[in-house]
């Protein structure tokens, strides 16, 4: 992208990098028209709100209904425990209490993965 915009030289593959092509790339970067192109990119980037848009998209699409622990609903599930084809989502605290009271086997706990699917509108 940088080279296409005129804000820098074509990339030099690591294995073919040498003092001659590195020197040429540095000379290219010192041209006034390259500085102008780089400034144009910087101005565009300054106007972007990419991080803010990413955070908003995350919050819009995070499946909150999948988050709570089945026992302590105010805590997020971090573990899943499956028994008799039924899966229970558990917070760390709930899992620890059940383990201490010998109601479940620690070895049968699995890390609970929260799946967040973006709509096709968000990924395009």
N, CA, C and O atoms as a Tinker XYZ file with bonds, in Angstrom:
   496  protein
     1  N      0.824000   -1.194000    0.000000    73     2
     2  CA     0.000000    0.000000    0.000000    64     1     3
     3  C      0.867000    1.257000    0.000000    63     2     4     5
     4  O      0.584000    2.220000   -0.712000    81     3
     5  N      1.899000    1.232000    0.788000    73     3     6
     6  CA     2.774000    2.400000    0.886000    64     5     7
     7  C      3.428000    2.671000   -0.466000    63     6     8     9
     8  O      3.458000    3.810000   -0.931000    81     7
     9  N      3.946000    1.627000   -1.088000    73     7    10
    10  CA     4.600000    1.800000   -2.382000    64     9    11
    11  C      3.595000    2.243000   -3.450000    63    10    12    13
    12  O      3.897000    3.113000   -4.267000    81    11
    13  N      2.408000    1.645000   -3.440000    73    11    14
    14  CA     1.386000    2.029000   -4.436000    64    13    15
    15  C      0.982000    3.489000   -4.292000    63    14    16    17
    16  O      0.672000    4.149000   -5.284000    81    15
    17  N      0.982000    3.993000   -3.072000    73    15    18
    18  CA     0.574000    5.376000   -2.848000    64    17    19
    19  C      1.704000    6.365000   -3.136000    63    18    20    21
    20  O      1.478000    7.575000   -3.172000    81    19
    21  N      2.907000    5.856000   -3.338000    73    19    22
    22  CA     4.049000    6.735000   -3.587000    64    21    23
    23  C      4.705000    7.230000   -2.314000    63    22    24    25
    24  O      5.588000    8.086000   -2.363000    81    23
    25  N      4.281000    6.699000   -1.164000    73    23    26
    26  CA     4.819000    7.157000    0.113000    64    25    27
    27  C      6.027000    6.346000    0.570000    63    26    28    29
    28  O      6.530000    6.550000    1.675000    81    27
    29  N      6.487000    5.446000   -0.260000    73    27    30
    30  CA     7.644000    4.647000    0.100000    64    29    31
    31  C      8.042000    3.757000   -1.063000    63    30    32    33
    32  O      7.313000    3.658000   -2.050000    81    31
    33  N      9.191000    3.113000   -0.953000    73    31    34
    34  CA     9.665000    2.239000   -2.028000    64    33    35
    35  C      8.948000    0.890000   -2.006000    63    34    36    37
    36  O      8.213000    0.573000   -1.071000    81    35
    37  N      9.177000    0.122000   -3.039000    73    35    38
    38  CA     8.667000   -1.254000   -3.049000    64    37    39
    39  C      9.347000   -2.017000   -1.919000    63    38    40    41
    40  O     10.520000   -1.770000   -1.638000    81    39
    41  N      8.646000   -2.935000   -1.268000    73    39    42
    42  CA     9.280000   -3.710000   -0.194000    64    41    43
    43  C     10.450000   -4.525000   -0.721000    63    42    44    45
    44  O     10.449000   -4.985000   -1.863000    81    43
    45  N     11.433000   -4.691000    0.127000    73    43    46
    46  CA    12.595000   -5.505000   -0.225000    64    45    47
    47  C     12.503000   -6.799000    0.576000    63    46    48    49
    48  O     12.555000   -6.767000    1.806000    81    47
    49  N     12.367000   -7.937000   -0.104000    73    47    50
    50  CA    12.334000   -9.205000    0.636000    64    49    51
    51  C     13.607000   -9.362000    1.470000    63    50    52    53
    52  O     14.704000   -9.029000    1.022000    81    51
    53  N     13.441000   -9.869000    2.673000    73    51    54
    54  CA    14.552000   -9.996000    3.615000    64    53    55
    55  C     15.755000  -10.717000    3.002000    63    54    56    57
    56  O     16.894000  -10.283000    3.173000    81    55
    57  N     15.503000  -11.801000    2.298000    73    55    58
    58  CA    16.613000  -12.603000    1.754000    64    57    59
    59  C     17.377000  -11.883000    0.655000    63    58    60    61
    60  O     18.520000  -12.237000    0.366000    81    59
    61  N     16.764000  -10.874000    0.035000    73    59    62
    62  CA    17.481000  -10.158000   -1.023000    64    61    63
    63  C     17.949000   -8.778000   -0.565000    63    62    64    65
    64  O     18.455000   -8.000000   -1.374000    81    63
    65  N     17.789000   -8.467000    0.707000    73    63    66
    66  CA    18.218000   -7.179000    1.240000    64    65    67
    67  C     19.744000   -7.094000    1.235000    63    66    68    69
    68  O     20.438000   -7.992000    1.712000    81    67
    69  N     20.237000   -6.005000    0.689000    73    67    70
    70  CA    21.677000   -5.761000    0.713000    64    69    71
    71  C     21.905000   -4.253000    0.833000    63    70    72    73
    72  O     20.953000   -3.473000    0.792000    81    71
    73  N     23.141000   -3.856000    0.977000    73    71    74
    74  CA    23.430000   -2.433000    1.202000    64    73    75
    75  C     23.023000   -1.585000   -0.006000    63    74    76    77
    76  O     22.604000   -0.440000    0.161000    81    75
    77  N     23.139000   -2.126000   -1.204000    73    75    78
    78  CA    22.809000   -1.343000   -2.400000    64    77    79
    79  C     21.307000   -1.063000   -2.470000    63    78    80    81
    80  O     20.906000    0.092000   -2.617000    81    79
    81  N     20.456000   -2.118000   -2.367000    73    79    82
    82  CA    19.018000   -1.858000   -2.504000    64    81    83
    83  C     18.463000   -1.134000   -1.279000    63    82    84    85
    84  O     17.478000   -0.406000   -1.399000    81    83
    85  N     19.069000   -1.313000   -0.108000    73    83    86
    86  CA    18.655000   -0.556000    1.066000    64    85    87
    87  C     18.980000    0.920000    0.883000    63    86    88    89
    88  O     18.164000    1.781000    1.211000    81    87
    89  N     20.158000    1.216000    0.365000    73    87    90
    90  CA    20.551000    2.612000    0.097000    64    89    91
    91  C     19.615000    3.266000   -0.910000    63    90    92    93
    92  O     19.227000    4.423000   -0.745000    81    91
    93  N     19.255000    2.523000   -1.954000    73    91    94
    94  CA    18.324000    3.055000   -2.953000    64    93    95
    95  C     16.953000    3.332000   -2.344000    63    94    96    97
    96  O     16.317000    4.335000   -2.668000    81    95
    97  N     16.502000    2.448000   -1.469000    73    95    98
    98  CA    15.210000    2.644000   -0.818000    64    97    99
    99  C     15.238000    3.881000    0.083000    63    98   100   101
   100  O     14.270000    4.639000    0.130000    81    99
   101  N     16.345000    4.082000    0.794000    73    99   102
   102  CA    16.468000    5.264000    1.657000    64   101   103
   103  C     16.478000    6.534000    0.815000    63   102   104   105
   104  O     15.822000    7.514000    1.166000    81   103
   105  N     17.215000    6.526000   -0.292000    73   103   106
   106  CA    17.227000    7.696000   -1.193000    64   105   107
   107  C     15.831000    7.986000   -1.721000    63   106   108   109
   108  O     15.432000    9.146000   -1.826000    81   107
   109  N     15.090000    6.937000   -2.054000    73   107   110
   110  CA    13.717000    7.100000   -2.551000    64   109   111
   111  C     12.869000    7.833000   -1.503000    63   110   112   113
   112  O     12.095000    8.732000   -1.832000    81   111
   113  N     13.029000    7.435000   -0.247000    73   111   114
   114  CA    12.232000    8.031000    0.832000    64   113   115
   115  C     12.557000    9.499000    1.065000    63   114   116   117
   116  O     11.747000   10.217000    1.651000    81   115
   117  N     13.719000    9.962000    0.622000    73   115   118
   118  CA    14.120000   11.349000    0.830000    64   117   119
   119  C     13.591000   12.298000   -0.240000    63   118   120   121
   120  O     13.805000   13.506000   -0.145000    81   119
   121  N     12.909000   11.782000   -1.250000    73   119   122
   122  CA    12.357000   12.636000   -2.304000    64   121   123
   123  C     11.184000   13.459000   -1.754000    63   122   124   125
   124  O     10.397000   12.953000   -0.954000    81   123
   125  N     11.067000   14.722000   -2.179000    73   123   126
   126  CA     9.979000   15.574000   -1.688000    64   125   127
   127  C      8.586000   15.019000   -1.985000    63   126   128   129
   128  O      7.691000   15.135000   -1.148000    81   127
   129  N      8.390000   14.424000   -3.147000    73   127   130
   130  CA     7.061000   13.896000   -3.492000    64   129   131
   131  C      6.663000   12.710000   -2.605000    63   130   132   133
   132  O      5.475000   12.463000   -2.397000    81   131
   133  N      7.657000   11.977000   -2.083000    73   131   134
   134  CA     7.386000   10.871000   -1.168000    64   133   135
   135  C      6.904000   11.432000    0.176000    63   134   136   137
   136  O      5.978000   10.896000    0.786000    81   135
   137  N      7.542000   12.514000    0.627000    73   135   138
   138  CA     7.113000   13.151000    1.880000    64   137   139
   139  C      5.680000   13.666000    1.756000    63   138   140   141
   140  O      4.904000   13.563000    2.706000    81   139
   141  N      5.322000   14.217000    0.599000    73   139   142
   142  CA     3.954000   14.711000    0.375000    64   141   143
   143  C      2.960000   13.545000    0.423000    63   142   144   145
   144  O      1.907000   13.652000    1.052000    81   143
   145  N      3.291000   12.442000   -0.235000    73   143   146
   146  CA     2.405000   11.271000   -0.238000    64   145   147
   147  C      2.270000   10.691000    1.173000    63   146   148   149
   148  O      1.179000   10.291000    1.579000    81   147
   149  N      3.377000   10.647000    1.917000    73   147   150
   150  CA     3.329000   10.131000    3.290000    64   149   151
   151  C      2.476000   11.046000    4.170000    63   150   152   153
   152  O      1.737000   10.560000    5.026000    81   151
   153  N      2.567000   12.355000    3.971000    73   151   154
   154  CA     1.752000   13.291000    4.742000    64   153   155
   155  C      0.272000   13.104000    4.427000    63   154   156   157
   156  O     -0.568000   13.219000    5.319000    81   155
   157  N     -0.056000   12.818000    3.170000    73   155   158
   158  CA    -1.456000   12.581000    2.791000    64   157   159
   159  C     -2.008000   11.350000    3.508000    63   158   160   161
   160  O     -3.147000   11.362000    3.977000    81   159
   161  N     -1.215000   10.304000    3.594000    73   159   162
   162  CA    -1.639000    9.094000    4.319000    64   161   163
   163  C     -1.816000    9.411000    5.797000    63   162   164   165
   164  O     -2.796000    8.982000    6.407000    81   163
   165  N     -0.889000   10.150000    6.376000    73   163   166
   166  CA    -0.979000   10.517000    7.793000    64   165   167
   167  C     -2.243000   11.332000    8.060000    63   166   168   169
   168  O     -2.907000   11.129000    9.076000    81   167
   169  N     -2.574000   12.243000    7.164000    73   167   170
   170  CA    -3.789000   13.053000    7.329000    64   169   171
   171  C     -5.038000   12.183000    7.285000    63   170   172   173
   172  O     -5.961000   12.381000    8.076000    81   171
   173  N     -5.074000   11.227000    6.370000    73   171   174
   174  CA    -6.222000   10.312000    6.285000    64   173   175
   175  C     -6.342000    9.487000    7.557000    63   174   176   177
   176  O     -7.439000    9.315000    8.089000    81   175
   177  N     -5.220000    8.978000    8.043000    73   175   178
   178  CA    -5.233000    8.147000    9.251000    64   177   179
   179  C     -5.701000    8.956000   10.464000    63   178   180   181
   180  O     -6.406000    8.436000   11.330000    81   179
   181  N     -5.307000   10.221000   10.520000    73   179   182
   182  CA    -5.698000   11.070000   11.638000    64   181   183
   183  C     -7.210000   11.249000   11.683000    63   182   184   185
   184  O     -7.782000   11.412000   12.761000    81   183
   185  N     -7.857000   11.220000   10.532000    73   183   186
   186  CA    -9.301000   11.425000   10.450000    64   185   187
   187  C    -10.086000   10.134000   10.701000    63   186   188   189
   188  O    -11.291000   10.183000   10.948000    81   187
   189  N     -9.417000    8.988000   10.641000    73   187   190
   190  CA   -10.106000    7.715000   10.833000    64   189   191
   191  C    -10.438000    7.477000   12.301000    63   190   192   193
   192  O     -9.750000    7.954000   13.203000    81   191
   193  N    -11.515000    6.723000   12.508000    73   191   194
   194  CA   -11.894000    6.337000   13.869000    64   193   195
   195  C    -11.955000    4.813000   13.940000    63   194   196   197
   196  O    -12.913000    4.241000   14.460000    81   195
   197  N    -10.936000    4.178000   13.417000    73   195   198
   198  CA   -10.913000    2.715000   13.333000    64   197   199
   199  C    -11.030000    2.011000   14.665000    63   198   200   201
   200  O    -11.806000    1.065000   14.798000    81   199
   201  N    -10.270000    2.457000   15.658000    73   199   202
   202  CA   -10.318000    1.793000   16.972000    64   201   203
   203  C    -11.696000    1.966000   17.601000    63   202   204   205
   204  O    -12.250000    1.019000   18.160000    81   203
   205  N    -12.243000    3.163000   17.512000    73   203   206
   206  CA   -13.575000    3.409000   18.079000    64   205   207
   207  C    -14.632000    2.559000   17.379000    63   206   208   209
   208  O    -15.507000    1.989000   18.030000    81   207
   209  N    -14.548000    2.475000   16.051000    73   207   210
   210  CA   -15.511000    1.658000   15.297000    64   209   211
   211  C    -15.378000    0.182000   15.663000    63   210   212   213
   212  O    -16.381000   -0.526000   15.750000    81   211
   213  N    -14.158000   -0.283000   15.876000    73   211   214
   214  CA   -13.943000   -1.688000   16.242000    64   213   215
   215  C    -14.551000   -1.995000   17.610000    63   214   216   217
   216  O    -15.167000   -3.045000   17.793000    81   215
   217  N    -14.383000   -1.099000   18.553000    73   215   218
   218  CA   -14.949000   -1.295000   19.896000    64   217   219
   219  C    -16.474000   -1.303000   19.826000    63   218   220   221
   220  O    -17.119000   -2.156000   20.437000    81   219
   221  N    -17.049000   -0.366000   19.090000    73   219   222
   222  CA   -18.508000   -0.316000   18.947000    64   221   223
   223  C    -19.036000   -1.592000   18.300000    63   222   224   225
   224  O    -20.059000   -2.128000   18.727000    81   223
   225  N    -18.349000   -2.076000   17.279000    73   223   226
   226  CA   -18.759000   -3.311000   16.614000    64   225   227
   227  C    -18.691000   -4.493000   17.573000    63   226   228   229
   228  O    -19.587000   -5.337000   17.589000    81   227
   229  N    -17.631000   -4.553000   18.370000    73   227   230
   230  CA   -17.486000   -5.624000   19.357000    64   229   231
   231  C    -18.672000   -5.618000   20.314000    63   230   232   233
   232  O    -19.290000   -6.658000   20.543000    81   231
   233  N    -18.990000   -4.464000   20.870000    73   231   234
   234  CA   -20.088000   -4.370000   21.839000    64   233   235
   235  C    -21.437000   -4.671000   21.204000    63   234   236   237
   236  O    -22.296000   -5.281000   21.841000    81   235
   237  N    -21.634000   -4.255000   19.962000    73   235   238
   238  CA   -22.898000   -4.533000   19.258000    64   237   239
   239  C    -23.096000   -6.012000   19.010000    63   238   240   241
   240  O    -24.227000   -6.500000   19.026000    81   239
   241  N    -22.017000   -6.727000   18.782000    73   239   242
   242  CA   -22.119000   -8.116000   18.349000    64   241   243
   243  C    -21.790000   -9.156000   19.402000    63   242   244   245
   244  O    -21.963000  -10.349000   19.154000    81   243
   245  N    -21.323000   -8.743000   20.567000    73   243   246
   246  CA   -20.963000   -9.723000   21.595000    64   245   247
   247  C    -22.230000  -10.377000   22.136000    63   246   248   249
   248  O    -23.152000   -9.679000   22.557000    81   247
   249  N    -22.286000  -11.689000   22.129000    73   247   250
   250  CA   -23.498000  -12.403000   22.571000    64   249   251
   251  C    -23.609000  -12.457000   24.096000    63   250   252   253
   252  O    -23.212000  -13.443000   24.718000    81   251
   253  N    -24.145000  -11.403000   24.687000    73   251   254
   254  CA   -24.241000  -11.316000   26.146000    64   253   255
   255  C    -25.002000  -12.481000   26.766000    63   254   256   257
   256  O    -24.730000  -12.867000   27.903000    81   255
   257  N    -25.964000  -13.048000   26.014000    73   255   258
   258  CA   -26.750000  -14.161000   26.553000    64   257   259
   259  C    -25.900000  -15.406000   26.766000    63   258   260   261
   260  O    -26.311000  -16.309000   27.494000    81   259
   261  N    -24.729000  -15.474000   26.150000    73   259   262
   262  CA   -23.837000  -16.626000   26.323000    64   261   263
   263  C    -22.841000  -16.422000   27.455000    63   262   264   265
   264  O    -22.100000  -17.345000   27.794000    81   263
   265  N    -22.809000  -15.242000   28.039000    73   263   266
   266  CA   -21.782000  -14.898000   29.009000    64   265   267
   267  C    -21.989000  -15.447000   30.416000    63   266   268   269
   268  O    -21.018000  -15.925000   31.002000    81   267
   269  N    -23.195000  -15.412000   31.002000    73   267   270
   270  CA   -23.310000  -15.717000   32.438000    64   269   271
   271  C    -23.083000  -17.175000   32.824000    63   270   272   273
   272  O    -23.363000  -18.108000   32.072000    81   271
   273  N    -22.563000  -17.314000   34.035000    73   271   274
   274  CA   -22.420000  -18.611000   34.690000    64   273   275
   275  C    -23.822000  -19.139000   35.001000    63   274   276   277
   276  O    -24.707000  -18.360000   35.354000    81   275
   277  N    -24.033000  -20.437000   34.875000    73   275   278
   278  CA   -25.344000  -21.047000   35.133000    64   277   279
   279  C    -25.710000  -21.024000   36.618000    63   278   280   281
   280  O    -26.889000  -21.098000   36.966000    81   279
   281  N    -24.715000  -20.923000   37.487000    73   279   282
   282  CA   -24.979000  -20.953000   38.928000    64   281   283
   283  C    -24.889000  -19.556000   39.539000    63   282   284   285
   284  O    -25.785000  -19.136000   40.271000    81   283
   285  N    -23.829000  -18.851000   39.245000    73   283   286
   286  CA   -23.635000  -17.486000   39.745000    64   285   287
   287  C    -23.780000  -16.538000   38.554000    63   286   288   289
   288  O    -22.790000  -16.113000   37.959000    81   287
   289  N    -25.010000  -16.221000   38.223000    73   287   290
   290  CA   -25.336000  -15.485000   36.995000    64   289   291
   291  C    -24.722000  -14.116000   36.848000    63   290   292   293
   292  O    -24.702000  -13.572000   35.744000    81   291
   293  N    -24.216000  -13.534000   37.937000    73   291   294
   294  CA   -23.581000  -12.224000   37.827000    64   293   295
   295  C    -22.101000  -12.330000   37.461000    63   294   296   297
   296  O    -21.426000  -11.313000   37.302000    81   295
   297  N    -21.599000  -13.546000   37.327000    73   295   298
   298  CA   -20.207000  -13.778000   36.932000    64   297   299
   299  C    -20.153000  -14.395000   35.536000    63   298   300   301
   300  O    -21.051000  -15.148000   35.158000    81   299
   301  N    -19.116000  -14.087000   34.774000    73   299   302
   302  CA   -19.004000  -14.671000   33.431000    64   301   303
   303  C    -18.545000  -16.130000   33.493000    63   302   304   305
   304  O    -17.750000  -16.508000   34.353000    81   303
   305  N    -19.053000  -16.926000   32.580000    73   303   306
   306  CA   -18.633000  -18.324000   32.478000    64   305   307
   307  C    -17.227000  -18.390000   31.912000    63   306   308   309
   308  O    -16.909000  -17.729000   30.923000    81   307
   309  N    -16.401000  -19.185000   32.542000    73   307   310
   310  CA   -15.040000  -19.402000   32.047000    64   309   311
   311  C    -14.769000  -20.876000   31.810000    63   310   312   313
   312  O    -13.786000  -21.241000   31.164000    81   311
   313  N    -15.657000  -21.733000   32.344000    73   311   314
   314  CA   -15.513000  -23.180000   32.212000    64   313   315
   315  C    -16.815000  -23.793000   31.740000    63   314   316   317
   316  O    -17.893000  -23.248000   31.977000    81   315
   317  N    -16.709000  -24.928000   31.074000    73   315   318
   318  CA   -17.905000  -25.709000   30.745000    64   317   319
   319  C    -17.696000  -27.117000   31.294000    63   318   320   321
   320  O    -16.579000  -27.631000   31.340000    81   319
   321  N    -18.792000  -27.713000   31.701000    73   319   322
   322  CA   -18.767000  -29.051000   32.280000    64   321   323
   323  C    -19.915000  -29.825000   31.644000    63   322   324   325
   324  O    -21.074000  -29.426000   31.753000    81   323
   325  N    -19.593000  -30.921000   30.985000    73   323   326
   326  CA   -20.605000  -31.711000   30.305000    64   325   327
   327  C    -20.802000  -33.031000   31.029000    63   326   328   329
   328  O    -19.851000  -33.751000   31.335000    81   327
   329  N    -22.078000  -33.324000   31.295000    73   327   330
   330  CA   -22.435000  -34.583000   31.941000    64   329   331
   331  C    -23.793000  -34.998000   31.401000    63   330   332   333
   332  O    -24.721000  -34.190000   31.362000    81   331
   333  N    -23.914000  -36.228000   30.993000    73   331   334
   334  CA   -25.165000  -36.767000   30.439000    64   333   335
   335  C    -25.691000  -35.895000   29.299000    63   334   336   337
   336  O    -26.881000  -35.587000   29.242000    81   335
   337  N    -24.796000  -35.502000   28.397000    73   335   338
   338  CA   -25.118000  -34.699000   27.210000    64   337   339
   339  C    -25.625000  -33.299000   27.524000    63   338   340   341
   340  O    -26.106000  -32.602000   26.630000    81   339
   341  N    -25.526000  -32.883000   28.775000    73   339   342
   342  CA   -25.914000  -31.528000   29.154000    64   341   343
   343  C    -24.657000  -30.763000   29.548000    63   342   344   345
   344  O    -23.836000  -31.244000   30.329000    81   343
   345  N    -24.523000  -29.550000   28.985000    73   343   346
   346  CA   -23.356000  -28.729000   29.273000    64   345   347
   347  C    -23.744000  -27.595000   30.212000    63   346   348   349
   348  O    -24.743000  -26.905000   30.009000    81   347
   349  N    -22.938000  -27.427000   31.226000    73   347   350
   350  CA   -23.149000  -26.387000   32.215000    64   349   351
   351  C    -22.015000  -25.376000   32.072000    63   350   352   353
   352  O    -20.843000  -25.752000   32.059000    81   351
   353  N    -22.366000  -24.086000   31.964000    73   351   354
   354  CA   -21.363000  -23.029000   31.890000    64   353   355
   355  C    -21.107000  -22.526000   33.313000    63   354   356   357
   356  O    -22.040000  -22.178000   34.037000    81   355
   357  N    -19.836000  -22.493000   33.700000    73   355   358
   358  CA   -19.483000  -22.158000   35.078000    64   357   359
   359  C    -18.446000  -21.043000   35.151000    63   358   360   361
   360  O    -17.532000  -20.969000   34.329000    81   359
   361  N    -18.604000  -20.184000   36.143000    73   359   362
   362  CA   -17.567000  -19.193000   36.439000    64   361   363
   363  C    -16.437000  -19.915000   37.167000    63   362   364   365
   364  O    -16.603000  -21.048000   37.617000    81   363
   365  N    -15.308000  -19.262000   37.276000    73   363   366
   366  CA   -14.201000  -19.846000   38.023000    64   365   367
   367  C    -14.578000  -20.118000   39.468000    63   366   368   369
   368  O    -14.229000  -21.164000   40.014000    81   367
   369  N    -15.293000  -19.180000   40.097000    73   367   370
   370  CA   -15.703000  -19.352000   41.487000    64   369   371
   371  C    -16.671000  -20.517000   41.641000    63   370   372   373
   372  O    -16.503000  -21.335000   42.545000    81   371
   373  N    -17.679000  -20.613000   40.781000    73   371   374
   374  CA   -18.646000  -21.708000   40.865000    64   373   375
   375  C    -17.941000  -23.053000   40.674000    63   374   376   377
   376  O    -18.219000  -24.009000   41.398000    81   375
   377  N    -17.040000  -23.126000   39.708000    73   375   378
   378  CA   -16.309000  -24.372000   39.468000    64   377   379
   379  C    -15.485000  -24.748000   40.701000    63   378   380   381
   380  O    -15.465000  -25.911000   41.102000    81   379
   381  N    -14.809000  -23.775000   41.298000    73   379   382
   382  CA   -13.983000  -24.052000   42.466000    64   381   383
   383  C    -14.827000  -24.538000   43.647000    63   382   384   385
   384  O    -14.420000  -25.459000   44.355000    81   383
   385  N    -15.982000  -23.937000   43.863000    73   383   386
   386  CA   -16.865000  -24.369000   44.948000    64   385   387
   387  C    -17.328000  -25.804000   44.721000    63   386   388   389
   388  O    -17.325000  -26.616000   45.647000    81   387
   389  N    -17.727000  -26.116000   43.482000    73   387   390
   390  CA   -18.191000  -27.475000   43.176000    64   389   391
   391  C    -17.068000  -28.496000   43.316000    63   390   392   393
   392  O    -17.302000  -29.624000   43.752000    81   391
   393  N    -15.867000  -28.109000   42.952000    73   391   394
   394  CA   -14.718000  -29.016000   43.097000    64   393   395
   395  C    -14.425000  -29.257000   44.579000    63   394   396   397
   396  O    -14.201000  -30.394000   44.995000    81   395
   397  N    -14.427000  -28.197000   45.363000    73   395   398
   398  CA   -14.148000  -28.327000   46.803000    64   397   399
   399  C    -15.171000  -29.215000   47.506000    63   398   400   401
   400  O    -14.838000  -29.937000   48.445000    81   399
   401  N    -16.418000  -29.153000   47.044000    73   399   402
   402  CA   -17.477000  -29.973000   47.644000    64   401   403
   403  C    -17.646000  -31.315000   46.919000    63   402   404   405
   404  O    -18.621000  -32.036000   47.127000    81   403
   405  N    -16.674000  -31.623000   46.070000    73   403   406
   406  CA   -16.625000  -32.898000   45.339000    64   405   407
   407  C    -17.892000  -33.172000   44.541000    63   406   408   409
   408  O    -18.381000  -34.301000   44.494000    81   407
   409  N    -18.417000  -32.119000   43.913000    73   407   410
   410  CA   -19.611000  -32.258000   43.063000    64   409   411
   411  C    -19.226000  -32.398000   41.591000    63   410   412   413
   412  O    -20.050000  -32.789000   40.765000    81   411
   413  N    -17.987000  -32.081000   41.270000    73   411   414
   414  CA   -17.504000  -32.314000   39.909000    64   413   415
   415  C    -16.012000  -32.550000   39.928000    63   414   416   417
   416  O    -15.315000  -32.167000   40.867000    81   415
   417  N    -15.533000  -33.187000   38.873000    73   415   418
   418  CA   -14.126000  -33.541000   38.734000    64   417   419
   419  C    -13.425000  -32.458000   37.911000    63   418   420   421
   420  O    -13.824000  -32.174000   36.782000    81   419
   421  N    -12.398000  -31.867000   38.472000    73   419   422
   422  CA   -11.638000  -30.805000   37.805000    64   421   423
   423  C    -11.159000  -31.232000   36.409000    63   422   424   425
   424  O    -11.093000  -30.410000   35.495000    81   423
   425  N    -10.831000  -32.499000   36.253000    73   423   426
   426  CA   -10.314000  -33.000000   34.976000    64   425   427
   427  C    -11.359000  -32.963000   33.864000    63   426   428   429
   428  O    -11.017000  -33.044000   32.684000    81   427
   429  N    -12.626000  -32.841000   34.237000    73   427   430
   430  CA   -13.693000  -32.830000   33.236000    64   429   431
   431  C    -14.115000  -31.415000   32.842000    63   430   432   433
   432  O    -15.046000  -31.233000   32.058000    81   431
   433  N    -13.427000  -30.420000   33.390000    73   431   434
   434  CA   -13.717000  -29.035000   33.024000    64   433   435
   435  C    -13.018000  -28.692000   31.711000    63   434   436   437
   436  O    -11.894000  -29.126000   31.457000    81   435
   437  N    -13.689000  -27.922000   30.902000    73   435   438
   438  CA   -13.112000  -27.433000   29.654000    64   437   439
   439  C    -13.210000  -25.921000   29.647000    63   438   440   441
   440  O    -14.176000  -25.350000   30.153000    81   439
   441  N    -12.208000  -25.276000   29.074000    73   439   442
   442  CA   -12.252000  -23.832000   28.947000    64   441   443
   443  C    -13.464000  -23.469000   28.102000    63   442   444   445
   444  O    -13.638000  -24.007000   27.009000    81   443
   445  N    -14.298000  -22.570000   28.591000    73   443   446
   446  CA   -15.492000  -22.163000   27.854000    64   445   447
   447  C    -15.112000  -21.078000   26.865000    63   446   448   449
   448  O    -14.589000  -20.034000   27.253000    81   447
   449  N    -15.372000  -21.320000   25.596000    73   447   450
   450  CA   -15.032000  -20.376000   24.543000    64   449   451
   451  C    -16.289000  -19.612000   24.153000    63   450   452   453
   452  O    -17.274000  -20.201000   23.708000    81   451
   453  N    -16.243000  -18.295000   24.324000    73   451   454
   454  CA   -17.353000  -17.440000   23.931000    64   453   455
   455  C    -17.210000  -17.168000   22.441000    63   454   456   457
   456  O    -16.187000  -16.640000   22.006000    81   455
   457  N    -18.216000  -17.521000   21.658000    73   455   458
   458  CA   -18.164000  -17.339000   20.217000    64   457   459
   459  C    -18.921000  -16.075000   19.867000    63   458   460   461
   460  O    -20.084000  -15.907000   20.237000    81   459
   461  N    -18.256000  -15.193000   19.156000    73   459   462
   462  CA   -18.876000  -13.932000   18.735000    64   461   463
   463  C    -18.837000  -13.883000   17.215000    63   462   464   465
   464  O    -17.767000  -13.743000   16.623000    81   463
   465  N    -19.985000  -13.998000   16.591000    73   463   466
   466  CA   -20.058000  -13.988000   15.133000    64   465   467
   467  C    -20.445000  -12.594000   14.660000    63   466   468   469
   468  O    -21.439000  -12.032000   15.118000    81   467
   469  N    -19.669000  -12.043000   13.754000    73   467   470
   470  CA   -20.028000  -10.760000   13.157000    64   469   471
   471  C    -20.966000  -10.994000   11.991000    63   470   472   473
   472  O    -20.825000  -11.970000   11.255000    81   471
   473  N    -21.899000  -10.117000   11.829000    73   471   474
   474  CA   -22.797000  -10.230000   10.683000    64   473   475
   475  C    -22.017000   -9.915000    9.416000    63   474   476   477
   476  O    -20.959000   -9.289000    9.475000    81   475
   477  N    -22.531000  -10.342000    8.279000    73   475   478
   478  CA   -21.830000  -10.085000    7.015000    64   477   479
   479  C    -21.716000   -8.590000    6.765000    63   478   480   481
   480  O    -20.786000   -8.151000    6.087000    81   479
   481  N    -22.650000   -7.791000    7.302000    73   479   482
   482  CA   -22.608000   -6.349000    7.147000    64   481   483
   483  C    -21.376000   -5.800000    7.846000    63   482   484   485
   484  O    -20.748000   -4.870000    7.339000    81   483
   485  N    -21.015000   -6.358000    9.007000    73   483   486
   486  CA   -19.892000   -5.855000    9.785000    64   485   487
   487  C    -18.543000   -6.269000    9.192000    63   486   488   489
   488  O    -17.547000   -5.569000    9.375000    81   487
   489  N    -18.506000   -7.393000    8.489000    73   487   490
   490  CA   -17.225000   -7.877000    7.971000    64   489   491
   491  C    -16.938000   -7.389000    6.571000    63   490   492   493
   492  O    -15.840000   -7.618000    6.062000    81   491
   493  N    -17.878000   -6.729000    5.932000    73   491   494
   494  CA   -17.634000   -6.263000    4.557000    64   493   495
   495  C    -17.106000   -4.855000    4.535000    63   494   496
   496  O    -16.848000   -4.309000    3.463000    81   495
